Amino acid sequence: MQSISNPSFKTLTTTDPSHHRRRSRNYSLRVLSDLRPSLAGGIGNCRSDFRSSCAILSSKVFLSQQQQSSSSDSAGDSSSVSSAAAAAAVNGHVSLDLVPVPDQSLLPKPLTIADLSPAPMHGSCLRVAYQGVPGAYSEAAAGKAYPNCEAIPCDQFEVAFQAVELWIADRAVLPVENSLGGSIHRNYDLLLRHRLHIVGEVQLPVHHCLLALPGVRKEHLTRVISHPQALAQCELTLTKLGLNVAREAVDDTAGAAEFVAANNLRDTAAIASARAADLYGMQVLADGIQDDSSNVTRFVMLAREPIIPRTDRPFKTSIVFAHDREGTSVLFKVLSAFAFRNISLTKIESRPHRNRPIRLVDDANVGTAKHFEYMFYVDFEASMAEVRAQNALSEIQEFTSFLRVLGSYPMDMTPWAPSRCD
Ligand SMILES: O=C(O)C(=O)C[C@]1(C(=O)O)C=C[C@@H](O)C=C1
């Protein structure tokens, strides 16, 4: 897969003056840093409520101020394609097809950092932030999680987090892992950096299509663009289709379709949903091109407040922890705390410890060793309302230097069935 970093794609989708933005309401522009102090205060209160309701973790459940105030890092999810101008030059000719193209000025445009101002007025409809543009799978996940919600597109994952923190949205729905492509690491890092709570999960069958402008045939294609996860999920099938062309990463699948349509790129295909094809006036060249028919992405729903954990239905709990002791025994002890209580783990993920990425270990006889430091994310099948889960975390707290409950929430029990996602 070829992934070219080029901010011009994002510029096209967010600040192109020719795009008439239709927002559900007007937001005044303010510098984001002005908003931070009030935000930190409000969220601190919610967290302490949750801690007391769980009656555990009273002494250690704090993120360092450094983590909270660390600078915004948008590099992780912002790879992009060549600029519109360059693409047009490569493309070099005008479409002769007279196919009616849907009126895209009616679609909501993604929020950007500049749009984040606090507390707009809103009605009773739940506002749900997602990363991408209309037609993205994240939009479908928002609709599955909250039917009839107002889905708010955001141009970065970070913006979706901030939209909830600043009361522009009530929830964010973000992908965390895919059955073929694996974890979406960026969102694990952001879960730690922000103070939102996981309040639910949805699993969405992801059915990819190869989209091109009307009249374009496979033989005309010199590249395929999409979200890196979508490219990874279709890698083998693209090769089987004889598409040994350049593959380039963009911010989201539907954004890829929009980009091809907006720039009339007749040498470029996008991997996206059938709904994206409808929205951006593209034709479906191939349907169901994911390498596995049961391709599923798991999304989590985030809110400012945690939900009260219950025991009358299956719950999952997500935690993150770090330790400052040497050796592998801490991880073993943490896992044992769950195993002894018959609590199943559904996921474990490690990420670099950003504040302390490396630990030096001095040994007078042997020299100085360097160890990488990690944050460990664990999902387990139990509710924080269950005594066994509370006891497991009390025990884990004994040998970890940092422990935070990201959320205790109902499991998505819908069976994984291959289906169309449009
Ligand atoms: O690009 C999109 O449409 C998204 O919603 C993002 C995303 C992802 O981040 O994994 C979501 C589901 C699919 O796995 C592919 C892409």
The ligand as a Tripos MOL2 file, in Angstrom:
@<TRIPOS>MOLECULE
LIG
   16    16     1     0     0
SMALL
NO_CHARGES

@<TRIPOS>ATOM
      1 O1        -13.4760    5.7270    6.2430 O.co2     1 LIG1
      2 C1        -14.5390    5.3700    6.7280 C.2       1 LIG1
      3 O2        -15.5640    5.2260    6.0790 O.co2     1 LIG1
      4 C2        -14.5910    5.1160    8.1600 C.2       1 LIG1
      5 O3        -15.6360    5.1760    8.7280 O.2       1 LIG1
      6 C3        -13.3220    4.7310    8.8520 C.3       1 LIG1
      7 C4        -13.0730    3.2360    8.9030 C.3       1 LIG1
      8 C5        -11.9070    2.9300    9.8830 C.2       1 LIG1
      9 O4        -11.3420    3.8130   10.4870 O.co2     1 LIG1
     10 O5        -11.5950    1.7430   10.0280 O.co2     1 LIG1
     11 C6        -14.2540    2.5510    9.4120 C.2       1 LIG1
     12 C7        -14.6440    1.3410    8.9710 C.2       1 LIG1
     13 C8        -13.8910    0.6150    7.9360 C.3       1 LIG1
     14 O6        -13.1310   -0.3310    8.6380 O.3       1 LIG1
     15 C9        -12.9690    1.4900    7.1880 C.2       1 LIG1
     16 C10       -12.6780    2.7240    7.6050 C.2       1 LIG1
@<TRIPOS>BOND
     1     1     2 2
     2     2     3 1
     3     2     4 1
     4     4     5 2
     5     4     6 1
     6     6     7 1
     7     7     8 1
     8     7    11 1
     9     7    16 1
    10     8     9 2
    11     8    10 1
    12    11    12 2
    13    12    13 1
    14    13    14 1
    15    13    15 1
    16    15    16 2
@<TRIPOS>SUBSTRUCTURE
     1 LIG1         1 GROUP 0 **** ****
